[in-house]
Amino acid sequence: MDTRGTNDPAAEERELPVGAAVVVTVLAGLCGAAVLLAVLHGLGWTAPGLGWLVAKGAVKLGVGGAVGLAAAVTWFRARRTGRGRKES
């Protein structure tokens, strides 16, 4: 969103950072896929192996999410304390 021409000085403060926007977009996509699967299940449309694929994806998401969260916390701490910066 381009806020250069607005009279609202706090407009830039309300914008989401790029990382947060990506997270929100991914979560919206996952929620949309979950709703679609729920609707298809309610209609009785199933595919062989779908439950196995969903369970496998959930395990990968759980493990990857935990590792990613730990890496993100470590990165933010290093960035905040200045240890992650290169010396020139």
SVG drawing of the C-alpha trace seen along z (x, -y; Angstrom):
<svg xmlns="http://www.w3.org/2000/svg" viewBox="-23 -15 58 61">
<polyline fill="none" stroke="black" stroke-width="0.4" points="0.0,0.0 1.4,-3.4 0.8,-5.9 3.0,-8.7 0.1,-10.9 -2.1,-10.5 -2.5,-13.0 -2.5,-10.3 1.0,-10.2 0.3,-6.9 -0.6,-5.1 2.8,-3.5 2.7,-2.3 -0.4,-0.2 1.2,1.7 2.2,5.3 5.9,6.2 6.6,8.4 7.2,11.5 3.9,11.1 2.1,10.6 3.6,13.9 2.6,15.7 -0.9,14.4 -1.2,15.4 0.1,18.9 -2.3,19.3 -5.2,18.1 -4.3,20.6 -4.1,23.5 -7.4,22.5 -9.0,22.3 -7.7,25.8 -9.0,27.1 -12.5,25.7 -12.4,27.2 -11.5,30.6 -14.3,30.3 -16.9,29.4 -15.7,32.3 -15.9,34.7 -19.4,33.5 -20.5,34.2 -19.1,37.7 -16.3,37.1 -13.2,39.0 -10.1,40.1 -8.2,43.2 -5.1,42.3 -6.3,38.7 -6.3,39.3 -2.7,40.7 -1.6,37.6 -3.3,35.2 -1.7,37.0 1.7,37.0 1.4,33.3 0.3,32.6 3.4,34.3 5.7,32.4 3.9,29.1 4.2,29.8 7.9,30.7 8.7,28.0 6.7,25.4 8.5,26.2 11.9,26.1 11.0,22.9 9.7,21.2 12.9,22.1 15.0,20.8 13.0,17.6 13.3,16.9 17.0,17.5 17.4,15.2 15.3,12.4 17.3,12.6 20.6,12.5 19.4,9.6 18.2,7.7 21.4,8.1 23.5,7.3 25.4,10.6 24.0,11.5 25.5,8.5 28.7,8.7 31.5,6.4 32.9,4.4"/>
</svg>
